[in-house]
Amino acid sequence: MTFELGLTILVFAMSMFVILLRPKGVNEAVPAALGATLILLLGYVSLGDIMDILHKISGASITIISTLVMAVILESFGFFHWAAARLGTISKGSGYRLYWYIQLLCFLMTLLFNNDGSILITTPILILLLKNLRLKPHQCLPYLLCGAFIATAASTPIGVSNIVNLISLRIVNMSLYTQTAMMFVPATLGLILMSFLMFFCIRKSIPTKLPPMAYDIETVFFTKNFHPLKPGFSIDSKKQRTKFMMKILGFVFIIRVLLFVASYLSIPIEFIAVSGSLLLLIWRWYYLGKKPMDILKKTPWHIFVFAFSMYILIYALHNAGLTELLVKVCEPIVAQNLLNATFMMGGLVTIMSNFFNNHPALMIGTITITEMQLDPVTLKTIYLANIIGSDIGALLFPIGTLATLIWMHILRQNKLEISWKKYLGFSLLIIPFTTFVTLLLLYNWIYFVFR
């Protein structure tokens, strides 16, 4: 190992340690930026590298920020309280039925927004509902844990549901349309398997019959907080509120579809994402009289700083020879056949994700495969295997994904902490098998459909 590689690994490890530990709740962008600054001062990343990084992350960051803006707007519309009330109603007093509706909600929110946004949306909804049902903490945690697993893993089927997936797509020169065509079926089947495995594991921990709700979540919230200004616009009744929410979700769905259309037509998808967010802001301003300034304050602009800083750290590792080392180790196995290639890279990214988070793990894995002399189908296949490792395999440890870290932070704020022992006791039963089967499904789907 060279001195440059050793020092770069040390800076990277220190940055990741602070990111994962988050002392005093420090934003993850701060240690990432400090580590990147040190790397730049050491001269391990060139100006040309910086321009390349900006080219690769700008579109993905803008797209993700735009979808998070939509999520924040949904909260201001009262979507959280409306959704919590609807979940309680359609479950009809069945704890098992509630589990499946939670799975569906978390899956759809990730597809409509992204994994981090889904966690920020669904976790408060579930906490609001479960506390209103007066369930005990040991009854709440299984619902919350399974919801978080699906919300995070549901970014696997489509690339637009995860910022690092979007960045990596550009590296391998793969369109969003192609990625979805090759990944959606095996990944969705893997998620269905995960849902059934989780239900089998927790079915004795959740109530078969739910108690009645303590109060009407929806009516109380809208009565206190919702005062639309547009003459003739009313959402006083539950029927009117449901119609209003479905219109908003329908609009978000249309924007999501247009992202795929834009990708297929080689139009930058960030244009569509920004346009959708602006239209939704205008809609809110017109009907509710709420100016956009509050959204600007709530939008997580630090995402761009975090992505940019992490990429500087990854480029430094690449320039110092880490990816060259990984190529030497992995290429002989990858070259044997597509099955070996799929499991080799999917397993490698799974391991790296659980030791130092899926964002840098997927970046390293993606850069590594581009250094190999691979045919287009093999390159795309093992890139998708990397995605499975970083989006599903990374759930083995709580530190594997930023979405899981955000989820645990929200739980702590609401006095619903989960220990590492309980988390691992659950994840060890679910994640290894789900990851293995999903990788196998991917291999067979590609082999029989795309080769």
N, C-alpha and C positions, 0 to 999 in steps of 0.2 A: 504494500500500500504506500502510495506517495505521500509526502508531507501535505501537499495541496488537498488531496482527497481526504486525508485524516482530519485536517483543520475544517474543511467544509462539512464533513459529517458531524463534527463536534458542534459547529454553529447551528446546523440543522437540528440536531438532537436537542440542544438547549432551547431553541425556538419552539419545537414541538412539545417539549416538557412543560413550558409555560402556557402554551395554547391549551393543552389538555388539562392542566392543573387549574388555570384561570384564577390566580390568587386575587382576592378581593373583587371578584367578578370582572376582571380586566377583559376588555374586548379582544377577541382572537386576532384582530388585525394589528394590534399593537406589538406583540412579540414577533409576529411575522414580518412586520415592517422594520423592526429593529434588527432582526436577523438579516433581512435583505440589504439593509443599509450597510451593515458590517461587511457583507459579501462584496458589495459595490466598492467600498473603501479598500478592500483587499485586492480589487482588480480582477476578480475571478469571473466576472460577467462583463462582456464588451457592450459598447453602444449598439452594435449590430444585433446582439442578442436581445437588448432591451426593446428595440424597434420590432423585432420578431415577436416578442412576448406581447407587446401592445396590439399587434395585428391579430394574434390568436385569441386573446382574452376579451378584447373590447366588445365584440358582438355578443358573445355569450354572457358577459356581465350585464350589459344593457338589457338583454332579453330577460334574464333572471330578475333583475331589479324591477323591471316593468311588471312582471307577473306578481312579485311581492307587493307592488303598489296596488294591484288589483285585490290582493288578499286584505290589505289594510283598509281599502275602500269597503270591502264586504263587511268588515267588522263595524265600520261606521254606519252601515245600512241596518245593523241589528241582526246580521246573519247568524252570529254565534248563538244568540238566545233563541232565534227562530228554529235553527237546526236542532238545538238541545231539546226544545219542546216537541218537535216533530219526531225525534228519535224515541222519546218517552211515549208518545202516542201510538206510533206504529208498532212498537214492541209488544203492546197489548198485555203488559204484565209478565211477559216471559223473559227470564234472564238469558236463556239460550237464543231466543230470537233477537234480543238486544245485541248479543255478541256478533251475529252475522250482519246486522245492520251497521254496526260499528266498523266491521271489516270493509263493507261496501263504501261507507262514507270516507274512510281513510284512503282507500284505493282511488276513488274518484277525485278527491281533493288533490292528491299528488299528480294525477293525470292532468287536471285542470290548472294546477299551479306548479309546484315543484316540491321536493321532499322536505326541505327546510320550511317552506311556506305552509305545507300540509301539517307539519308538526305544530307550528304556531297557530294554525286554525283549529285543528281537531282536538288537541290536548285541552285547551280551555273549554271547548264545547263539552267534552266528556267529563271533565272535572265538575263543571256547572251542573250537568245532568246527574251524575252519580252522587254528588253531595245533596242535591235536591231530592233524590230517592232515599237519602239517609242510609246509604250503604256504609258498612264499616270499612276501614282502610284495607284490610286483607281481602275484602270483596271487590274493592275498587281497582287495586293494582293489576289483577289479571286482565281486566278490560283495557286498562291504560297501556300495559306492556304489549299486548297483542295488537292494539291499535297503532302503537309506535312502530312495531316491527313491519306491519304492512305499509304504513305511511312512508317509511324509509325505503323499503324494498321495492315499492311500487314505482320508483324512478327507473327501474330496470327496463321495462318494455319500450319506453320512448325516450330518446336522448334529451328532449327539451325539458324534462323534469328534474334535471340535475346540472348545475353549472359546470362541474368538472367533466361530465359526459359531453356537454356541448363543446367545451374547449378541445377535448380529445377528438371529437368528430372532425374538427378542422385539421388536426395534425395528420390523421389518416386519410384525409381527403374523401370523406364519406358524407353523403347527404342525409338529412334527417329522414327523408322518405325511405331510402335504402336501409338505414339502420332499423327503422320500425318494421319494414317488411321481413327482415332477417331475424329480428329479435322478439317481436310482440307475442307470437304464438308460444315459443318455448318458455319465455319469461313469465307470461300470464299463467301457463300451466304450472310452473314452479311456484307462483304465488298462491294458486288454489291449493296445491299440496301443502304449503306452509300454513294456510288458514285451517285446514283440516287437522294437521299435526298439532297446532296450537290448541284447537278446540278439544282434541282428545286429552291433552295434558292438563287443561284448566277446568274441564267440565264439572269436576267435583268441588272446585273452589268458588264457583259463581252460583248465585241463587237460581233455583229453577223458577221461582215466582218472585216478581219484584213488588216491593211495597208501593203504595200510591205516592205520587209526587207531593211534596210539602206545600208548594204554591205554584201558580201559573207563571213560569219563567218568562214566557213571551209577552204576556199582557203587562206584567209589572215593568219590564224594560221599556216597551214602547210607550207606555203611559208616562213614564218619568223622563225619557230621553228623546223622543221622536216628535218633532214639531215641523212637518213639511210646510214650506212657504208657497208652493205653486198653487194658485186657485184651481179648485176642481180636482186636485190630487189628494186622494185619501187612502190610507191603509189602516183604518180603525178596526176593521174586522179581521179575523184570522184568515178568512178566505181571500181578502184583498192582499194581505201580507204575503200569503203563499203565492199568489199570482205575481206579485211584484218581485219576490225572490227568484221565482222560476224565470222571469224575464232576464234578470241579471245573470243567472247561471247560464241561460241560453246564449246570451251575448258573449260570455267568457268562452263557452264551448265553440262558438263560431270563430272567435279569434284564434283558439287553439287549432282548429281545422285549417285556418288560413296560414298558420305557420308551416304546416306540411305542404300546402299548395305552393307557398313561397319557396320552400326548400327545393321542391321538385322543379320549379321554374328558375332556379338559381337566383332568386331575389333574396337579399339579406333579410333574415327573419326578424332581426331587431327592429326593422322599420314597422313591421306588422305589430310587434309587441308594444312598442312605444305608442303607436297610433291607437291601439286598443285601450291602453291605460289613460291616454288623454281624453278619449271619448267617454270613458267611464267617469273620469273626473268632471268633465263638462256636464254629464248627465246628473251627477250628484249635486253639482253647484246649481243647476237649473231647477231641480225639483225640491232640494232641501235647503238651498241657500248657504251651503257650507263651502267656503273658499278652500283652495288647494293647499294653503300654507300648513295646515295640520298634517297633511299627508307627507309634505316635504320633510317635516320634522321626524315622522315615524318611519320613513323609508330607510332601510339599512344600507346606506351608501358605503359603509365600510367593506361591503362584499368585494367591490372593485379593488380596494387597497389590499385586502386579504389575498385575492386571486393573483394580483400582480406580484405581491411579495413572495407568495409561495412559488410562483413560477421562476422568480429570480433564484430562489434557493435550489429548485430542481435543476435549472440550467447550470448552476454552479457545480452540482453533483455530476451532471452530465459532462461538463467541460473537464472536470477533474478525473473522469475515467470510470465512474460507477456503472453507467449504462454499457460501456465497452466490456466491463467485467461480467455483467449480467448476460450480455450477448454470448460471450465465450462459454458460460455455464449452460445457458438455455438452448442455444441454437442447435447443438447436436441432437437434443431430444425433440425439439420442435420440428426438425427436418425429417424425422422418421415417418410420421403420418399425422393426419389431421386430428385424430383422437388424442394422441400424445400431446400435440400442440395445444389443444383445447384445455386439457386438464393441467398441463404444466403451467401455462400462463394464468389460468383462472385460480389455481392453487397458490401460485406465487403472489399474486395481487391480494388474495385473501389473507395470507400470512402477513404481508407488509401492511395491509390496512389495519389489522388488529394490533400491530405493534406501534405504528405511528400515523394512524388515521388514513382514511380512504382517499382524501384529496391528493396528497403527495404520492400515495401508492399508485393510483391510477395514472397520474402524470408520468411517473418513472416507468411504469409498465408500458404505457403507450409509446413513449420515446424509445424504449428498448426495442419494441417490435418493428419500429420504422428503420432501425439500424440493421435488421436482418434482411437477407435477400429472399423475400417471400413473394409467392404469386398473389394476385389480388384477392382471391377467395380465402386463402389461408390467412392473409393479413387481416381481412375484415372479421373472419371467424374468431381469431384469437384476441382481436380487439374487443369483440362482444363477450368473450370469456373473461377478459379483464373487467368489463362492466359488471358481470355477475359476481365476480370476486369482490369488487369494491362496493356494490350496492346491497348484496345479500350476504356474502361471506363475511363482510366487515361487521355484521351485527353480532358476531360471536362475543366480542368484548364491548363494554359500554363506550370505550374510547375510540371504537372503530369508525364512527361517523360523527360529523358535526351535528347532524340532526338528532342523534341519540343524546349527545351532550346537552343540546338545547332542551330536549325533552326532560332530562334529569334535573336541569336547572328550574324548569317550570314546576316540576313535582316538588322540589325543595321549597319553592316560594309558597306552595299551597299545603305544606306540611304533609306530604305524601312520599317520603323518601323510600327508595328501594336500595337494598344493600347489594354489593358486588356478588355476594354468595347466592342470594336469591336470583339475581340476574343470570349468573353463569349456570345455576341449577336448571334454569329454563332454556337459555340459549344453546347449551351443549346438547340438549335433546332435539332441538329444532334446526339450527343453522347448518351444521356439517352435512346432514342428510339432504336438506333442501338444496344446498349449494351443489352437492354431488349430482343430484337428480337433474337440476336445472342445466348444469353443464352437459350432462348426457343428452338431455332433450335438445339443447342447442346443436350439439354435434350431429345428431340424427336429422334434425330439421334442415341443417345446411347440407348435409351429405345427400339426402334424398330429394331435396327441392331445388337447391341452388347449384349443385355441382354438375 
